[in-house]
Amino acid sequence: MRSPEEELADLAKQRLRRELRHLESPQSRSVTMRGGAALLNFSSNDYLGLANDSELKTRFAENIGQHGVGSGASRLVCGTLGPHLELEEALASLKGVKAALTFSTGFATATGVISGLCGRGDVVIADKLSHASLIDGAKLSGATLRVFPHNDLGKLEERLKWARKNTDNDARILVVTESIFSMDGDHAPLEAIIDLKERYGALLLVDEAHAFGIVGPQGRGLGSELDLDHRIDLQMGTFSKAVGLSGGYVCGSRAWIDLLINRARSFIYSTAPAPSLAATIKDALEVISGERGDDLRRTLWARLGQFSEETPASAIVPLILGENEAALTASEGLQEKGFLVPAIRYPTVPRGTARLRITFSAAHTAEDVDALKNALDDSGATG
Ligand SMILES: *Cc1c(COP(=O)(O)O)cnc(C)c1O
């Protein structure tokens, strides 16, 4: 039997071993690593700088006073409290859909939704760069999983044709993509994907994890930005990124959501999120969808425009370096200069595409971005 020591040594040899980084400060623009100096943080998904926001911290404390710290049971037993339902109503209304369902995390949302809707005899067709949670949901479901190369519409159509030919009338065919991709920061061609899924009578699940809060009117996501929401069967996302807290959601028609309440195992067999958390997420949605959200988005996009002449498509800017060693060395070099920019390696990204993943936040100042640009220029990482 192989030992954990051997397996870890093997990971280390390939420069794939990962270790936890211990931050001694809250998640914010500048962070302090244990035993180290302060670093400018270009590594978090806290795109609007809300994770340590004073207004939300006050609201969280008040919400704890009002609703308590725990929910006591799963949603279907006795864990559904007012804040859960109010959050779901607020979210559905913001997204302009009939219903929404919230989960403990975005990961639990993806696995619960896909395995709840699909099973043996069904087909899930996913973009190759879809997040691990979407792929795991498809595997868990028992449906046939077919992957198409990233954003390749021709190959997507081939898979749809194949699925039509090889399934019964009753079967579900579910196309899965992200709207903004987590490690590349690029967009999916949503309108063309929707045209195809409609032509072949398939369903579409779009994961807006990296778009919700930062693009579209009121930060409603890429589907809203392109005015396509009404043609997307199921939209999901997370409260753990731009929203600054944690949790996940899916929204769509009343019937899909009611079905998920009956079928999504990560929803059914998991204790409801703390009611104070649900209440604070609703407060954060108010911030995001209001004037302050508009201000934060303006700042974020100004920082992105400042970083490169051609404004990036999202708050995620990858610098692909290829080998694991190159990405690790670049990340370590930046850390010595006072910047936290993570090296991302296989299996998070395909082999041979190890990279620095730079993420921007409305909390960064113009000086922070200039400093990062200078450090990257000096390091030669930008070529
Ligand atoms: C982060 C992420 C998730 C998981 O969300 P969590 O709330 O962090 O569990 C799901 N999908 C995508 C595309 C993500 O980037």
The ligand as a Tripos MOL2 file, in Angstrom:
@<TRIPOS>MOLECULE
LIG
   15    15     1     0     0
SMALL
NO_CHARGES

@<TRIPOS>ATOM
      1 C1        -14.8450   29.4440   -6.4190 C.3       1 LIG1
      2 C2        -15.7120   28.7600   -7.3870 C.ar      1 LIG1
      3 C3        -16.7120   27.8850   -6.9790 C.ar      1 LIG1
      4 C4        -16.8420   27.4600   -5.5430 C.3       1 LIG1
      5 O1        -17.3800   28.4700   -4.7660 O.3       1 LIG1
      6 P1        -17.0870   28.4940   -3.1960 P.3       1 LIG1
      7 O2        -18.1400   29.3730   -2.6640 O.co2     1 LIG1
      8 O3        -15.7210   29.0230   -3.0290 O.co2     1 LIG1
      9 O4        -17.2010   27.0760   -2.7090 O.co2     1 LIG1
     10 C5        -17.5490   27.3580   -7.9230 C.ar      1 LIG1
     11 N1        -17.4090   27.6670   -9.2350 N.ar      1 LIG1
     12 C6        -16.4370   28.4790   -9.6680 C.ar      1 LIG1
     13 C7        -16.3290   28.7900  -11.1120 C.3       1 LIG1
     14 C8        -15.5520   29.0460   -8.7660 C.ar      1 LIG1
     15 O5        -14.5700   29.8300   -9.1930 O.3       1 LIG1
@<TRIPOS>BOND
     1     1     2 1
     2     2     3 ar
     3     2    14 ar
     4     3     4 1
     5     3    10 ar
     6     4     5 1
     7     5     6 1
     8     6     7 2
     9     6     8 1
    10     6     9 1
    11    10    11 ar
    12    11    12 ar
    13    12    13 1
    14    12    14 ar
    15    14    15 1
@<TRIPOS>SUBSTRUCTURE
     1 LIG1         1 GROUP 0 **** ****
